[in-house]
Amino acid sequence: MTGTRTQHWTADAIPDLAGRVHVVTGATGGLGLATTRALALRGGRVVLAVRDEEKGLRAAAALAADGIAPGLLTVRRVDLADLDSVRAFAGALRAEHPRLDVLVNNAGVMGPPRTLSAQGHELQFAANHLGHFALTGLLLDLLPEDGRVVTVSSLVHRQGHLRLDDPAALAAERGYAPMAFYKRSKLANAVFGLELHRRLAAAGRPVRSVLAHPGYTATGLQTRDVTGFARFFYGRIGNPLLAQRPERGALPQLYAATAPDAAGGDFIGPDGAGELRGLPTRVKPSAAAADPEAGRRLWDLSEELTGVRYGLTAR
């Protein structure tokens, strides 16, 4: 709930992670790179799950140059907007790692012109939600009892509308507005993370599904794909004047991934005014995100669109 403090938690409180294996999607920059750095500095092994493998290798080399043991870092390519790529990545990971301790669903696409994924889905919904839904389902059985799935949503999930009764709207066949569809995808992240928690609990699985959002953090996301006034605002005003750095913005997802008291179903965000900045605290998802019926309907649709079924059955 909003206001439930985490005692001024910082990355210094991350426990020893030696022997633990983490997958971080979107690990080449911004929140993903900051998360990877913090986990590896505490001895955790990190698989950098990246769309651009060359960029991922450069990121790993830069981390190694900063003193992180190169053996802790593995770069593997995955395009979350392409379900075939997600399946190939999951298969290769399973061959390399019989155990996965933490999956951080961090990667995102924000505000591009209307684009369809390889399977014909609107790009933001495909990359931000469907790819992570499929990846989580394909890797879930690798997680031990103390394993975690961290799904990174956004403060703007509260402004999103899923419209699950209108497949044409989800596919952006008409009325595409880049930021409205971004907000929709981040609401889907929140709905998914909370529904995964409910289904894990019903199945008696102690694996934790934890949500996080970074507040307003300056990353390449705000300027990489957005166009028009939004690009001007983020690049010239918002990011320079209002946003926090990725190292700070990553703290909620690091708390969700490592803090002993981070519980399944928690939503972690910044503790400052409007949840824009600050240290990690428990925050409240929107009513739409917490709606079990929305969770069930999004889950059913996601299984249909991805072909991935979790096999979680209530005891």
C-alpha positions in Angstrom: 0.0 0.0 0.0 1.1 3.6 -0.5 3.2 4.9 2.3 4.5 1.5 3.5 8.1 2.4 3.8 11.1 0.2 3.1 13.4 2.0 5.6 15.4 4.2 3.1 16.6 1.2 1.2 19.5 1.7 -1.3 21.6 -0.7 -3.4 24.0 -1.0 -0.5 21.4 -3.2 1.2 21.4 -5.8 -1.6 22.6 -9.1 -0.1 25.4 -11.3 -1.4 24.1 -12.8 -4.6 27.0 -15.3 -5.3 25.7 -18.3 -7.1 22.4 -16.8 -8.1 21.4 -16.4 -11.7 19.4 -13.5 -13.0 17.9 -12.6 -16.4 17.5 -8.9 -17.1 15.7 -8.0 -20.4 16.7 -4.7 -22.0 20.0 -4.7 -20.2 22.0 -2.5 -22.6 21.1 0.9 -21.1 19.0 2.8 -18.7 17.2 0.8 -16.0 18.3 -2.5 -17.3 22.0 -1.7 -17.4 21.8 -0.1 -13.9 20.0 -3.2 -12.6 22.6 -5.5 -14.2 25.5 -3.5 -12.7 24.0 -3.6 -9.2 23.3 -7.3 -9.3 26.7 -8.2 -10.6 28.5 -5.9 -8.1 27.0 -8.2 -5.4 28.3 -11.3 -7.1 25.1 -12.3 -9.0 25.4 -13.9 -12.5 23.4 -11.9 -15.0 22.2 -12.9 -18.5 21.8 -9.7 -20.5 18.8 -10.4 -22.6 19.1 -7.8 -25.4 17.7 -7.1 -28.9 21.0 -5.7 -30.2 23.7 -8.3 -29.4 26.6 -6.0 -30.4 25.3 -3.3 -28.1 25.0 -5.9 -25.4 28.6 -7.0 -25.8 29.7 -3.4 -25.5 27.7 -3.0 -22.4 29.2 -6.1 -20.8 32.7 -4.9 -21.8 32.1 -1.6 -20.1 30.9 -3.3 -17.0 34.0 -5.5 -17.0 36.2 -2.4 -17.4 34.5 -1.0 -14.3 35.7 -4.0 -12.3 32.9 -6.5 -12.6 34.1 -10.1 -13.2 33.5 -10.9 -16.9 32.4 -14.4 -15.9 29.3 -13.0 -14.2 28.0 -11.6 -17.4 26.5 -13.4 -20.4 25.0 -11.7 -23.4 22.1 -13.4 -25.3 19.9 -12.0 -28.0 16.1 -11.9 -27.8 13.6 -9.7 -29.7 10.7 -9.6 -27.3 8.4 -8.4 -30.1 9.0 -11.7 -32.0 7.6 -14.7 -30.3 9.9 -17.0 -32.3 12.9 -15.2 -30.9 11.5 -15.5 -27.4 11.1 -19.2 -27.8 14.6 -19.6 -29.2 16.1 -17.5 -26.3 14.2 -19.5 -23.7 15.4 -22.8 -25.2 19.0 -21.7 -25.3 18.8 -20.4 -21.7 17.3 -23.7 -20.5 20.2 -25.6 -22.1 22.8 -23.4 -20.3 21.1 -22.9 -16.9 19.2 -25.6 -15.1 18.2 -23.0 -12.5 17.1 -19.4 -12.7 16.7 -17.4 -9.6 15.3 -14.0 -10.8 13.7 -12.9 -14.0 13.5 -9.1 -14.4 11.0 -8.2 -17.1 12.4 -4.7 -17.7 12.7 -4.1 -21.5 10.3 -1.7 -23.1 9.3 0.2 -26.2 7.8 3.7 -25.9 5.8 5.8 -28.3 6.9 4.7 -31.8 4.9 5.2 -34.9 2.4 2.5 -35.5 4.3 -0.7 -36.1 3.3 -4.4 -36.1 5.3 -7.2 -34.6 6.5 -10.3 -36.5 3.2 -12.0 -35.5 1.1 -9.0 -36.5 0.5 -7.4 -33.0 0.9 -3.7 -32.2 4.5 -3.3 -31.3 4.3 -1.9 -27.8 1.7 -4.4 -26.6 3.8 -7.2 -28.3 7.2 -6.2 -26.9 6.2 -4.8 -23.5 3.6 -7.4 -22.6 3.2 -10.4 -24.8 7.0 -11.1 -25.1 7.4 -10.9 -21.3 4.3 -13.1 -20.8 5.7 -15.7 -23.1 9.2 -15.5 -21.7 8.0 -15.9 -18.1 5.8 -18.9 -19.0 8.7 -20.6 -20.8 11.1 -20.1 -17.9 8.8 -20.4 -14.9 9.7 -24.0 -14.0 13.4 -23.1 -13.7 12.6 -20.8 -10.7 13.2 -22.4 -7.3 11.0 -21.9 -4.2 12.7 -18.6 -3.5 12.7 -17.4 -7.1 11.2 -14.2 -8.3 9.6 -12.7 -11.4 9.9 -8.9 -11.4 7.7 -7.1 -13.9 8.5 -3.4 -14.5 5.4 -1.3 -15.1 5.1 2.5 -15.1 3.5 5.3 -13.2 1.4 5.9 -16.3 -0.2 2.5 -16.0 -2.9 4.4 -14.1 -3.8 6.2 -17.3 -4.1 3.1 -19.4 -7.2 1.4 -20.8 -6.9 -2.2 -22.0 -10.2 -2.6 -23.9 -10.0 -6.4 -24.0 -13.3 -6.7 -25.6 -12.0 -5.0 -28.8 -9.2 -7.0 -30.5 -9.0 -4.3 -33.2 -8.2 -1.7 -30.6 -5.4 -3.9 -29.2 -4.0 -4.3 -32.7 -4.2 -0.5 -33.3 -6.2 -1.1 -36.5 -7.7 2.4 -36.0 -7.1 5.4 -33.8 -3.4 4.7 -33.0 -2.0 7.2 -30.5 1.6 6.3 -29.5 1.5 7.3 -25.9 -2.0 6.0 -25.3 -0.8 2.5 -26.5 2.3 2.8 -24.3 0.1 3.4 -21.3 -2.0 0.4 -22.3 1.0 -1.8 -22.5 2.2 -0.7 -19.0 -1.2 -1.4 -17.6 -1.0 -4.8 -19.1 2.3 -5.3 -17.3 0.7 -4.5 -14.0 -2.3 -6.6 -14.6 -0.1 -9.5 -15.6 2.2 -9.3 -12.6 -0.7 -9.3 -10.2 -2.5 -12.1 -11.9 0.6 -14.1 -12.0 0.8 -13.6 -8.2 -2.7 -14.8 -7.8 -2.2 -17.9 -9.9 1.1 -18.8 -8.2 -0.6 -18.5 -4.8 -3.6 -20.6 -5.9 -1.2 -23.3 -7.2 0.8 -23.3 -3.9 3.9 -22.1 -5.6 6.1 -19.9 -3.4 7.7 -18.1 -6.3 7.2 -14.4 -5.9 5.7 -12.2 -8.6 6.6 -8.6 -7.7 5.9 -5.4 -9.6 8.0 -2.2 -9.8 8.0 1.1 -11.4 10.8 3.7 -11.7 8.9 6.9 -11.3 10.3 9.5 -13.7 13.7 8.3 -14.7 15.8 9.6 -17.6 16.5 6.7 -19.9 16.9 6.3 -23.7 13.3 5.1 -23.8 11.9 8.6 -23.8 13.9 9.8 -26.8 14.7 6.6 -28.8 11.3 6.1 -30.5 9.0 8.9 -29.6 8.3 11.7 -32.1 6.9 15.2 -32.3 6.3 17.3 -29.2 6.8 14.3 -26.9 10.3 13.9 -28.1 11.0 17.7 -27.6 9.5 17.6 -24.1 11.4 14.6 -22.9 14.6 15.5 -24.5 14.8 19.2 -23.7 12.6 19.7 -20.6 11.5 16.6 -18.8 14.6 14.5 -18.7 17.1 17.3 -18.0 15.1 19.1 -15.4 12.7 16.6 -13.7 14.0 13.1 -14.1 16.2 11.0 -11.8 19.2 9.0 -12.9 18.8 5.4 -13.9 20.8 4.2 -10.9 18.2 5.8 -8.7 15.2 4.8 -10.9 16.4 1.1 -10.8 16.1 0.9 -7.0 12.4 -0.2 -6.9 13.1 -3.1 -9.3 16.3 -4.0 -7.4 14.3 -4.0 -4.2 11.7 -6.2 -5.8 14.4 -8.6 -7.0 16.6 -8.9 -3.9 15.0 -7.5 -0.7 14.1 -10.4 1.7 10.8 -8.7 2.6 9.6 -8.1 -0.9 6.5 -10.2 -1.1 4.5 -11.6 -4.0 1.9 -9.1 -5.1 3.9 -6.1 -3.8 4.2 -3.1 -6.1 7.4 -1.1 -5.4 7.9 2.5 -6.6 9.6 5.8 -5.5 8.5 7.3 -2.2 8.6 11.0 -3.3 5.8 13.3 -4.3 3.6 11.8 -6.9 5.9 8.7 -6.9 8.1 10.5 -9.4 11.4 10.3 -7.5 12.8 8.8 -4.4 13.7 5.6 -2.6 11.7 2.4 -2.8 8.4 2.1 -1.0 5.3 0.0 -1.5 2.8 1.7 -3.7 -0.8 1.0 -4.8 -1.7 -0.2 -8.3 -4.7 1.3 -10.1 -8.0 -0.3 -9.6 -7.9 -1.5 -13.2 -4.6 -3.2 -12.6 -5.8 -5.0 -9.5 -9.1 -6.2 -11.0 -9.1 -10.0 -10.9 -11.5 -10.2 -13.9 -9.2 -8.1 -16.0 -6.4 -10.3 -14.9 -8.3 -13.5 -16.0 -9.3 -12.0 -19.4 -5.8 -10.6 -20.2 -4.3 -14.0 -19.2 -6.6 -15.9 -21.5 -6.0 -13.5 -24.4 -2.2 -13.6 -23.8 -2.2 -17.4 -23.9 -4.2 -17.3 -27.1 -1.9 -14.8 -28.8 1.4 -16.4 -27.6 0.5 -20.1 -27.5 2.3 -20.2 -24.1 0.4 -21.9 -21.3 1.7 -21.9 -17.7 0.1 -25.0 -16.4 -0.6 -23.4 -13.0 -3.6 -25.2 -11.4 -5.1 -24.5 -8.1 -4.5 -27.0 -5.3 
